[in-house]
Amino acid sequence: MTTHLALLRGINVSGHNMMKMEALKTMLENIGFQNVRTYLQSGNVFIDSEEEASKVGFMIKQEIFKVFGHEVPVVVITKEDLKSCFANNPFLKEKDADVKKLYVAFVSIALKKENINDLKISQFKPDEASIDENRIFIKYAVGAGKTRFDQKYIEKKLNVTATIRNWNTVTNLLAMYGE
């Protein structure tokens, strides 16, 4: 049995794709997932399953559409993905790093370091980004709400599914993996 973390994109945001976490939890238990736990209302769901990560994501996406009628992209990650966030985030190594400006975009496929050129991040200066496999580390100069370098832009430029979490959430999700 493997514990997976499913990151659902765009639920319960500004009145769109609304679903109660208790209803989501029940739905996931009804399709066979065990030890279902949620964090926040924004779609962070731990589940235990014998299935591979790609199948878990597909099953969740299909069932959400069937039950709630929402088309919700899902990225499934592991505890090792979260640990890598701490080990490989170059912005954490900076002197006086402001974690309130740090975010991680989790993407559906492994990227190459060269993909950073595809993002044309220089046009978003002073925002910064760095690619590490299926993660894009982001440091927003002002804040996530005041930039065009967002999940939609990343998805369009790299042809991937992406969902972004702030550093506080990433930290808390890693802590919850051990619970």
C-alpha positions in Angstrom: 0.0 0.0 0.0 1.4 3.4 -1.0 0.4 6.8 0.3 -0.1 9.2 -2.5 -0.7 13.0 -2.4 -3.2 14.2 -5.0 -3.0 17.9 -5.7 -6.3 19.0 -7.2 -6.1 22.2 -9.2 -8.7 25.0 -9.0 -11.3 23.7 -6.6 -13.1 26.0 -4.1 -11.4 29.1 -5.6 -13.5 32.2 -6.0 -16.7 30.2 -6.0 -15.6 27.8 -8.8 -15.6 24.0 -8.7 -17.0 24.0 -5.2 -16.9 20.8 -3.3 -16.9 20.0 0.4 -13.9 18.1 1.6 -16.0 15.7 3.5 -17.9 14.8 0.3 -14.7 14.5 -1.6 -13.3 12.2 1.1 -16.4 10.0 1.0 -16.3 9.8 -2.8 -12.7 8.7 -2.7 -13.4 6.1 0.0 -16.3 4.8 -2.1 -14.0 4.0 -5.1 -11.6 2.0 -2.9 -9.0 4.5 -1.6 -8.1 4.1 2.1 -6.9 6.4 4.8 -8.2 9.5 2.9 -7.1 12.8 4.5 -7.5 16.3 3.3 -5.6 19.5 4.0 -7.2 22.9 3.5 -10.2 23.4 1.1 -8.0 23.8 -1.9 -7.6 20.2 -2.9 -4.7 18.5 -1.1 -5.7 14.9 -0.5 -3.7 12.0 0.9 -4.9 8.5 0.0 -3.5 5.0 0.4 -3.8 2.7 -2.6 -2.2 -0.2 -4.4 -2.5 1.7 -7.7 0.3 3.5 -9.5 0.3 7.3 -9.2 -0.9 7.9 -12.8 -3.9 5.6 -12.3 -4.7 7.3 -9.0 -4.8 10.7 -10.7 -6.9 9.4 -13.5 -9.4 7.7 -11.1 -9.8 10.8 -9.0 -10.3 13.1 -12.0 -12.9 10.7 -13.5 -14.8 10.3 -10.3 -14.9 14.1 -9.5 -16.3 14.7 -13.0 -18.9 11.9 -12.5 -20.0 12.9 -9.0 -19.5 16.7 -8.9 -19.5 17.5 -12.7 -16.2 19.4 -12.4 -13.3 19.0 -14.8 -10.4 19.1 -12.3 -6.8 18.5 -13.2 -4.9 16.3 -10.7 -1.2 15.9 -10.1 -0.2 13.0 -7.9 3.1 13.3 -6.0 5.1 11.3 -3.4 6.7 12.1 -0.1 10.0 12.0 -2.0 8.8 14.8 -4.3 8.1 17.0 -1.2 11.4 16.1 0.4 13.1 17.1 -2.9 11.5 20.5 -2.6 13.5 21.2 0.5 16.7 19.7 -0.8 16.6 21.3 -4.2 14.9 24.7 -3.9 17.7 27.1 -4.8 15.8 30.1 -3.3 15.9 28.5 0.2 19.7 28.7 0.0 19.7 32.5 -0.4 20.6 34.6 2.5 17.5 36.0 4.2 15.1 33.9 2.0 11.6 35.2 2.4 9.5 31.9 2.4 6.3 33.9 2.0 7.4 34.6 -1.6 8.3 31.0 -2.4 6.0 28.7 -4.4 6.3 25.3 -6.1 4.5 24.4 -9.3 4.1 20.6 -9.5 3.8 19.4 -13.1 2.5 16.3 -14.6 5.7 15.2 -16.3 9.5 15.3 -15.7 11.0 18.4 -17.2 14.6 19.1 -18.3 16.6 22.0 -17.0 16.5 23.4 -20.6 12.7 23.8 -20.3 13.4 26.9 -18.3 14.2 28.6 -21.6 10.7 27.7 -22.9 9.2 29.6 -20.0 10.9 32.9 -21.0 11.0 33.9 -17.3 13.1 37.0 -18.1 9.9 38.7 -19.3 8.5 38.4 -15.7 11.5 39.9 -13.9 12.0 40.3 -11.0 10.1 37.0 -10.5 12.4 34.0 -10.7 12.0 30.3 -11.5 14.1 27.1 -11.5 13.2 23.7 -12.8 13.9 20.5 -11.0 12.3 17.4 -12.6 8.5 17.6 -12.0 8.8 20.8 -10.0 9.2 24.5 -10.8 10.5 26.5 -7.9 9.2 30.1 -8.1 10.2 33.2 -6.2 7.7 36.0 -6.7 9.0 39.5 -6.2 5.7 40.9 -5.0 3.3 38.0 -4.8 1.5 35.3 -6.6 -1.6 37.5 -7.1 0.3 40.2 -8.9 2.1 38.2 -11.7 1.3 36.7 -15.1 3.8 33.9 -14.4 1.1 31.6 -13.1 -0.1 28.0 -13.6 -2.0 28.8 -16.8 1.1 30.3 -18.3 3.2 27.4 -17.3 0.7 24.9 -18.7 0.5 26.7 -22.0 4.3 27.2 -22.5 5.3 23.6 -21.4 2.2 21.7 -22.5 1.8 20.1 -19.0 -0.8 20.0 -16.2 0.4 22.1 -13.3 -0.8 23.2 -9.9 1.0 25.6 -7.6 1.3 25.5 -3.8 2.9 28.1 -1.5 5.9 27.2 0.6 3.8 27.1 3.9 1.5 24.5 2.3 4.4 22.4 1.0 6.0 22.4 4.5 2.7 21.3 6.1 2.0 18.6 3.5 5.4 17.1 4.2 4.7 17.1 7.9 1.4 15.4 7.3 2.9 12.6 5.3 4.3 11.2 8.5 1.0 11.3 10.4 
